[in-house]
Amino acid sequence: MDLTRRLKVFCLVFSLLVLVSHGLASRAYADSAAVLPEGMAAVFGENRFFLDVDEVFNQDGKKQSIAQPFNIPLVSLFAPGSGLNFGQSVVDIKLERVEMEYTLAYGLTDKLTIGAIIPYIPKSDTKFSFSNNTTGINTGFLTATLTPCFTPGVGACQPANLQTVNAALASAGFKPLGNRELSGFGNVKVGGRYQYYSGDYYRGAFTGGAILPTGQEKDPDDLLGQSLGNDVWGLWFQLQNDLLFQRPGLGKQLGFPDSGDFFLNYTLKYDLAFPDTQELRVCPVTNPICTTKRTLDRDLGDTITVEFQPAIGIVKGAILTGSYRYIYKMKDDYSGPAGVPVEVLERFSAQQSHEYRVDLNLTSIPWVMERTFKFPFVLSVTYRQRFAGDNFVNVSRFIGFNFAVYTQP
């Protein structure tokens, strides 16, 4: 999508939301249109511990194993079209991931908060296992070589194993299959939030800024590596809208309902990626083992997110929050040398997913308002599940432990 069309889409979405709503996250784990009072600083932290991921939603929206593209007749790797039988690979893949996201914020005025969102991924590991289903095989390899032989299991003629598979992959420039460990920063966001309206029953805010290219891309020569982010500049925009049924006070100002109070947040987000150039494997997602690698011009599809989130104060100092989130990522566009089949990268690159989330928050804000406690803070525990999606979005779940700490009001 070119920049002119992308800006038109953003302006349309922005206008629609303004009409519906009449006319930096204040907390990292539950969005709202709240801003910090002038001179107040805060740190928000979200720590997500993902349960092992071994499935994706495929192009039809059905769950399938992440390892499915690797469970293939081995003849397609060693001697495609030969009619030989080297066996069938039996691969198991599990992704392990921990994400930490910290937001630093400062109230520049009572209407404007500035800050940065800094994601760090201390654990992005892949657990891998391989075996060969040798039923009906008629071809193997001489020990520790890629020399074929036709009496597998007899003497030095042994069935294909991970060593021979890795040797074949190495000839195409791929790294050996095996376990992976990776850590590093994701894409840092910097910007601010301006609260353009605040009334008794409604408040609205606009948040925006720059996305920095600090996230490490997936290595094109590593079939099992994970991505920590995108090595591309971008912009991010958000419109937050709160319907308020809250009594006046610090809790209402910071976005935390007191006991018996309630608010409903609805937020529209738009992440815009600028075009860039990357060296990539030109392989379909359904068959990632191919020899074609080229430097291509790339325009990653922008992402639109719509989120609805009710929050209610259940007892003094305890808040229950739920949310539904819909995410739509537009199609990627690629261009490069004549004859390079870039369409295989574009296919299935438009993705969507549906998530729900529940947070239980404990806060000192009521006692700060009574002046029996000095510092406002929030602690919370989260469960989030992606329950639907398509075009190879991970079937993921995580448990989160979060906090928010403020300077004195």
N, C-alpha and C positions, 0 to 999 in steps of 0.2 A: 504494500500500500504506500503510495507516494505521500510526501509531507502535506501537500495541499488537501488531499482527500482525508488524511488523518485529522487535520485540524478542523475540517468541516464536520467530521463525525463527533469530535470532542465538543464543538460549539453546539451541535444539535442536542447531544446528551445533556450538556450543561443547561441549555435553555429549557428542555423538558423538565428537568428536576426543579429549576427555579419556579416554573409554572405550577408544578405539583405542590411545592412547599410554600406557596404564595409568593408567587411572583417568580501544630504538630500534636499527633495524638496526645490528648491530655492524659491518657493512660494507654499503655501499649497493648493491653489485653482486652480492652472493651472500649470501643470508640464512642465518642460523643462530640457535641458542639461546644463543650466547655473549654475555657482558656484559663491560664493562671492569672491571679491578680498581679498587678504591677510590682516588680521587685521580688516575687516568689520564684524560687528555683525548685526543680524536681528531677528525680531519677526514676524511671520506670524500667522494670526488668521482666522479661518473659523467658522461661526456660522450658523447652519442649522436649520431652522424651518419647520418641516414636516407638511404637510397637513394631516388631519385625515386619517388613513389607515383602511379600512374595507374589503379589498379584497386581495386575493393571486392569483398567476398563478398556477393552479393545475398541475397534472402529464401530462395532455394533452396540457398544455400551454394556457388553457382558464381561464378566470377570474371566481372566485367563492368567496362567502362570507367567511371571516375568521371564522365566527361562525358556518359554515355548519356542522363540526363534533359534535357540541353540540345540533343541532336540530334533536332530535331522539325521537322515541317512548319511553316513560318513563318506560315501562315494562322492557326494556333492562337494566335499572339501578336498579329497585326494585325487579323484579321477572322474570328474563330471562327464556323464554321457557314456561311460565305458561299460556299464552293465555289471560291473563287479559289485561284490557285497563285502564291505569292511565292517558292517555292524551299524547299530543305531546309537547315537549319543544319548545318554541319560544325564541331564544336567539339573542341578538344583541351585537356585540363587535366592539369597535373602539380603535385604538392605537394612542396615542399622544406622540410625541417625539421631543426633542430639543437636538442637538449635538453641542458641542464646541470642536474645534481641534486647538491646538496651537503648532507651530513649533519654536523651539529656534535653531538658526544656527550661526556658526562662521567660517570665512574664515581662516583656519589654514595656507594655502598657496594659491597662485593664482590658483591652480589646485585642492585643497582638502578642502571641507567644511565638518565640523562635526556638529552634533546636535541631537535633540530629538523631536519626535512627541508625544504630550500628549493629548489624547482625554478625554473629560469629558462630561458626559451626565447628565445635571441638571434635565431633565424631561423625564421619560420613563413610562408613565401612560397607564392604561387600563381602559376604560369605559365599564361597563357591565350592561345589563338589561335582565330580565327573565320574561316570562309569560308562562302559560300553556293553550294550545289549548285543551279544554275539550270536543270537539265534539265526541260523541259516547262513553264516558268513562263509565265504570261499577265498578270501584274500586277507593277508596280514602283512607284517613287515619283519624283516630281519632285525634282530635285537639292536636297539639304539640307532637305527638308520631309517631312512625313507625308501629303502629298497623293497619293493613288493615281493611277496612270496605266496604260494598257493596251497600250503598245508598248515594253516594257522593252528597253533596249539601243539605243533610237533617240532621238537628241537629248538633251533634258533628262530623259527618262524612263529611269531606271536601276534595275537590280535592287536589292532590299533589301541593305543592308550593315550593318556593326557600328554605324555612326552612327544609322541608322534604328531598329535593334533597341534601342539604348540610349535613344533618344527615347521609344519605346513603353514601355520598362521604367520610365523616369522618371515617366511619367504614373501608374504604380501605386506610386510612392514608392521604387523600387529604385535603388541606386547603379549607375553605369555599369559594364559588364563590362570587365575588363582585368586586367593583372597586379596582384598584391597583395604588400605587404611588412608584416610584423607581428612584434613582439617584446614580451616582458614576462614577468611572473612567473606561474607556475602556482599551484596550491593548496598553500600551506605547511601542513605537519603538525608539531605539537608534542606531546610526550608522554614516555613512559618505557618501559623494559623491566625486568620483574622475573623473575629466574631462580628458579623455585620448586623446582627439583631439579637436582642435578648429581652424577652418579656415575661409575663407571669406564667404563660402556658406554652410558649414556643421560644426556641433560640436556634439560630443558624450560624454556620461558620464555613469559611472556605480555607482549605489547606493546600499548599503547593510548594514545589521546590524542584531540586535537581537530583537525579539518580547518578551516582558515581560508578565508573567501570571497575569496581574493586572485587567483583565476584569471579572466581576462577571457572572457566568453561570446562566442559568435559573434554578430555584428551581424545582427539579423533583416532588415535592409534590404540586406544585402550577400550576394548569391548565391555569391560566391567566397571570402569570408573564412573563416578557420579559427578554431577555439576554442583558447584557451590554458588553459582550465580551466572551473570552474563558480563562479558568484557565489552560493554557498550554503554555509552552515555544515554541519558534519557531524562524525561520530565515526569513528575507525578502531580496529580490533581485530585482533590477530594471535596465533596460537599457533604457536610454533616448537618443533620436536622434532628432536633429533639422536641418531642411533645411532652410537656412537663405537668406532672401532678405532684408537686413537691412544695413543702413549706420553705420559706426563705431561710438562708443560713449558709455556712461553709459547704455543707454537703451538696446543696443545690448548685453552688458556684463551681465546685470541682467536678460535678457529675456523678455523685454518689447519693442515692436516695436514702433518707432516714427511714426508720421503722414505720411501716404503713404507707410510705410514699412510693411513687412509681414514675418511671419515664420510659418512653419508647424512642429509640434512635433509629433513623434510617439514613444510610450513607451510600453515596455513589462515588466510586473510585475509578480513575483512568490513569494507567501507566503507559507512557509513550516512549518507544525506543527509537533512537536515531539510527540511520543506516551505517553499516560498517563493512569491513572486509575481513574474512576469516579463511583459514585453511581447513577444509572439511572433507570427510569421507562422503562421497556421493552414493549413499546406500539407502534403500528403503528401510523404514523402521521395522518392517516385518522380516527383513533379511539383512541384518547389519554387517555380514561378512562379505565384503567386496573389495576389489583392488583399486577402484577409482578414487583418487584423492586430488583435489584441486583447490586453488585459492579463488574464492567466489565473493562477489558483492552480495551482501545480505541485508535484508530489512525485516527484522523480527516483528511479528504481529503484536499490536498493542493489546492491552488487557483491560477489560471492563469488569468491575466487581460491584455487585449490589448486595447490601447487607441490611437485615432487619434485626433489631436487638431490643427486647424488653428487659428492664431491670426493676426489681422490687425489693424494698427493705423488709426483710422477714421478721427480724427482731433487732433490738438496739445493737448496732455495730456489725450486723450480718446482712449481706445483700446477695440475692440470687439473680443471676443473669443467664439468659439463653440467647442464642442467635442462629439465624439461618443465613448462609452466604451462597450466592451464585456467582461463578467466575466464568467469563468467556474470553478466551484468547483468540485473536484474529489470525488468519493464515499468514505464514512467513512467505517472503518473496526472495528469490535468488536469481542471480544472473552471472554468467561466466563465459569461458571460451565456447565457440560454436561446437555443437555436438555433445556437450556435457549434459546428461539427462537430469537437469536440476529439478524437474517436476517430481522426481521420487522423494526429494527433500520436502517439497511443498505439500505433498499429499499427507493427510492426517495431521498437518501442523496446526490447523484450527481446532481448538480443544475447548471443552466446557466441563464444569464439575459443580457438584452440589455438596454442601457441608452443613452439619449442625454442630453446635458447641454449647456446653453448659459450664458456668463458672460459679463457684461459691466463694464470696469475698468477705474477709473480716477486716474491719477498719476502726481506727481510733478516733475518727472525725467527731462522733457524738461527744466524746469526753473532752476533745479539744474545744468544742463549742461551749461546754460547761466549765472550761478552764480548770479541769481536774487532771488533764494530761497535756504535755507541752507540744509534742511533735505529731503532726498528722502522718499516718502511714496506712497502707493497705497490703494485706496478704491474701492470696487466693490460690485455689486449686482448680484445674481445668480438665475437661475431657472434650476432645474434638474428633469427629469421624467424618470422612468423606464417604458418602453413601451412594453416589452416582457420578458418572462421568463418561467421557468417550475419547477416542483417538489416543489411547495409551497414556492416560493419566493414572498415577499410582493409586492403588486402594490403600489409603493411609489412615492411621489413627495415632493420636498422641495424648499423653497426660502432661499437663503443664503445672509448674509451680512459679508463681508470679509475685511481684511486689511493686509498691510505689512508695517513695519517701519524699516528703516535702519539707522545705524550710518553714520556719514559723510564719503564720499568716500575719 
